[in-house]
Amino acid sequence: MPKMGESIAEATVIRWLKEEGESIEADESVLEIATDKVDSEVPSPKGGILKKKLYGENDVVKVGEPVAIIELEGSESAPAPSAPAPSENSAPAVVAEKMVSTAQETAAPASGDMSGGSRFYSPLVMNIARTEGISMSELEQIPGSGNEGRVTKKDILAFVTDRKNGKVSAPAVPSAPAPAAPAAKEGPKAPAVSLNAGDEIIEMDRMRKLIADHMVMSKHVSPHVTSFVEADVTNMVMWRDKVKGDFLKREGEKITFTPIFIEAVTKAIKDFPMINISVDDGKIIKRKNINVGMATALPSGNLIVPVIKNADRKNLVGLTKEVNELANKARNNKLSPDDIQGGTYTLTNVGGFGNVMGTPIINQPQVAIMAVGAIKKKPAVIETPTGDVIAIRHFMYLSHSYDHRVVDGALGGMFVRRVADYLEQWDMDREI
């Protein structure tokens, strides 16, 4: 299993592209894997024959562990030793057999009720819980040391050890239904949905479920407040109309409004660095880098947020090229895990769908997100030395949602006003 990003320690096998006994060429894709939102293909480092799959679909594999055994071309399979001694220098086949055994144990039937649960649990944690007979009620009581209180592998293994040592009592299996206990404090539950004739049931795909969980978690974690500003972006629109033809001929690609918005956001973050923060257990983490995510719609209808790293260090040409590259990779499902990691602030363009404004949900663990609406022509009163006149101008709304735990209305409002100022004060004579 290859390394796919700084913070990614495991991946889920989605689908095998090759069957046991099939020939594989070097660099040919063998299986598809998933990490959070990104699906990737894993190529074979060598050519040969796929002798054994060590994991099945939906199994979780740690980075660096073997996922398959490939017999190299021209080699002959040697019989495995009858009783190999485990050591750090064991042959790959020995390690593989050990991994097969582990995978089979992990796939043991679940015991106890694993339905429900108010927190997100990774497939690895759920597999351990099923194998060890840990019910969902017990799982909910385990303190999580991971991001946003999530239970990690270390947390659940410590719980298993404590329970075996008698420090935690195992749940008793009642012979008859136990009397109802006092109702525990629970979060709001979704209402039951009745079905009518002609209704169609569509199963959420994996990405949509992840997005849904992330959005609910964000609204639960952060008290959202949204401030709005209307900006006169006539100069910006006229400047782009003036340069876009020459830019396309010179650079071979289009210049859109998105890199212009990102540049204005990065400048405003420089002015108000306390927007570029995260909250961690009562502590504020002030980010050094300015990494701007741009929400992008996929052909499937789902949403993903590729990240422009160190956006403040790039000029407008560099931002344009990176925006176009990431957008193309997203549309073709070619984003890597690193492409969506490390964002510190997010921009979403609701104007692309004809919407004039929106109230976006914060992309945790960030504390703010900005939505830019559609640019519309409107009549406006313009002050001139000879008096006020009515003229046709280009206007747009900026919507700034922020975490009211750490961003007050003054900061949140001044920040979006500053972004609007940078857009309104656009230099018509700017060279690019």
C-alpha positions, 0 to 999 in steps of 0.5 A: 500500500503506497503512501498517499499523503502526510496524514493518511495512514490507511486506505480502503480497497474498493475494487480489484482490477486483476484476478489471481492468475492474471498477468500484470505488466509493470506500472499496470493498475492492480486495484482501486483504493479510497482515502476519504474523498479521493479514489486512486489506482495502485500500479504494480511496481513489477511485471508478473503474475498475480498469485494472491490477493491479501485483502478483499473489497472494503478491507482497510489496509495500512500504508506500507503493508503488502496487499498482494503477492506477484510472481515475477516473470521468469521466476519459479515459485519455491515451496514455503518452509514448513515452520518459518520462524518469525523475524524482521528479515522474514520473506515476503511470503511469510509476511503475506501469510500473516496478513491473510490470517489477520484479514481473515480474523478481521472479517469475523462475524460481528457480535453485539449491536453495531447500529446507530452511533453519534460519532464517525468511526473509521472502517478499521475501528469498526472492524476491531469493535466487531472482532472484539465484541464491542457494542456500539454503546461501549464504543460511544463511551470510549474517549477519542484522542483523534481529530475532533474527538474521533476514536483511533486504533490506539484508543480502541486497542487500549480499551480492549486491553483494559477490558481484558485486564478487568479494568472495564467490565464486559457487557452482560448478555441478557437472557431476556429483554432488559427493562428500559433504562432511563433515556440518555441524552441524545442528539436530534434524530432524523424523522422517519420517512414514509414511502409513497407509490412511485417513489424511488430509493437511491442509495447514497454513494460513499462520497455523498455519505462522507460529505453528509457526515462532514456537513452535519459535524460542522454545523454541530461543532461551529456556531455559524454566522454569515455576513454579506457584502455587495461589491461593485466589480465593474473594473475587474470585469472590464479588465478581464474582458480586455486581457483574456484573449491575449492571455489565452494566446500566450498561456494556452489557457483561460483566465477565469474570475476564480484566481482573482477571487483567491488573490483578493482572499489571500491579501485579506488574510494577510491583513486579518491573520486571525481568520486563518486559524483552527480550534483544537480543544480550547486552543487556537492554532494560528496557521503560518501557511495560507492554503486556499481550498476551492470547492469544485463540483464533480460530474457525479454531482458531489463536491470536492475541495482541492487546495492551492498551497501557499496561495499568497506566494503565487502571482496571478498567472501562477494562481490561474494555472493551478486553478485550471489544473486542479479543476481539470484533475477534479473533473477527470477524477485524477486528484491525489490525496495531497491535492485536497490536504492542508486547506486553511480557508475555503472559497466556493463559487455559487455564482457558477450555478446562477445564484446571487448569494449563499450561506456556505458551511465551514469546511472543518477544521477551518473557521471560515468560508466565503461564497461568491455569487453571480455577477449581475449588471445593475443600475447604480448611483455614481458620484462625479465632480459634476454631480451624481449620475445613474450608470450600469455597473457590475455587482456581486454579493460576497457571503462570509460564514465563520465560526462564532466561537473564535471569530466575532462579527467585527472580524468576520465583517471586516474581512469580507469587506476587505476582500470586496475592497480589493475587488472594487479597487482593481487596477484597469491598467494592470499587466499580466 
